[in-house]
Amino acid sequence: MKTKTTVTLGIIVGNRGFFPDHLCDAGRKKILALLERLGIGAVILPTDATKFGAVESMDDAQKCADLFRARTPDIDGILVTLPNFGDERGVANAIRWSGLRVPVLVHAFADDPKIMSIRDRRDSFCGKMSVCNNLRQYGIPFTLTQLHTMDPDDPRLASDLQDFAVTCRVVRGLRNLRIGALGARPTAFNTVRYSEKLLEGSGISIETLDLFELFGWIGKMKDDDKPVQAKLKEITAYVPAKSIPAPALMKMAKFGVAVDKWMKETRLQATAIQCWTAMEEFFGVVPCTLMSMLSNMGLSSACEVDIMGTVAMYAMVQGSGRPSALVDWNNNYGEDPDKGVVFHCSNLPKDIFVASGDGAPVMDYQEIIAGTVGKENTYGTVVGRVRAGGFTYLRASTDDGAGKIRAYLGEGDLTDDPLKTFGGYGVVRIPRFQALLAHICENGFEHHVAINPARIAAGAKEALAKYLGWDVYLHA
């Protein structure tokens, strides 16, 4: 995986002179210890820059803002923590003056009802409202913790910080994302239409390339070219390919070299590729294995030029640090209303599949379109069963009529229920699945959905809805 999974937060420790400032010293230490335990980096004023390194006055806010601005490339989000009431203007100005456009989490320490003297009473409960009021006035979006006040020893705060780290990674990953669209969408699939302009509003750019141009690059390659031979070794080491003819493997290798070159030269982090039927009819293989390899590295690659499928895949890769797959909501599973079959033909990343035994990934041919273009032209799929476990699903779509991006997401389980079929497949169990399916149909969402083997729905939803401004439905 090439995805950066670490997160660094800019820390603002709020202080207010009317309240016991010794709490800032102890509170700072507890928060930093918690972040270190969770593997989250911290950028914070040193204790000799202001009293306890906290922010209260305008001078304090300026020092904090200057520090954050100097460390802008390192900071993925901001944590505001209030060991006492805190200074609302100091917090808001520090964020505004820093110029950072990153997620903000507001945390307040909890009072102990047994220690409520003037020396130890925090009043963070009240101060948090004032800070949030000012952030709202300043137009700075922010995230709240599960409870209004929380001690750093409360495991729920650790959970909130982990969710917030997901939020930061998703926002970081989608802003300035560049996706390559290779070829035209299948004529029969109006469902994968999308708006480049709406995506650009979220910082996501599309780079297009015609298949004809890519095939032209391939035509100039020789079998013994070093990059081609290196890619051939990479392919045969990726999944078992004993039944695949050598000429087909060579075509895949050249295709892979061409795509790698294009992605490097145009600085792409993800792709969506025209996988049928021009590829098979005029080149003689399917691109699925190469797409699977890209996705397995975190460079999400969606079939059928489904750009919005790529967006969803990539968002979850950023959130979890694990590969995503694009599948169809494809079949019912018997009479269980909360179960269904997910499927693709497939280009699923190999880390999604069971590791060994029946259902382990292997290279094969594309059974669905082989009847149209011939089996000999469809080698290169990666087939197998998706590994059982918890997962998150996400679909994004551009609603051109409404001028906005919409999405739905939620969590469920991939099961080990018996199923024998072809392609890449699995059985899902989702609470209130029929309600989700109704939501998909009633709101005109596509039949494709991205899945990721991690539970990250809460953090991903906050990123997409609050910080990117998408219209998001969280299914629960």
PyMOL commands that set and color helices and strands:
alter all, ss='L'
color gray80, all
select helices_A, chain A and resi 22-38+51-53+58-70+72-74+88-98+124-137+155-174+190-192+196-200+211-219+226-238+246-266+278-282+288-296+307-320+350-352+367-373+375-377+433-442+457-467
alter helices_A, ss='H'
color red, helices_A
select strands_A, chain A and resi 8-13+41-43+77-82+104-108+143-144+178-182+205-209+270-273+301-303+325-332+339-344+362-365+379-385+389-399+404-415+424-429+448-452+471-475
alter strands_A, ss='S'
color yellow, strands_A
deselect
rebuild
show_as cartoon
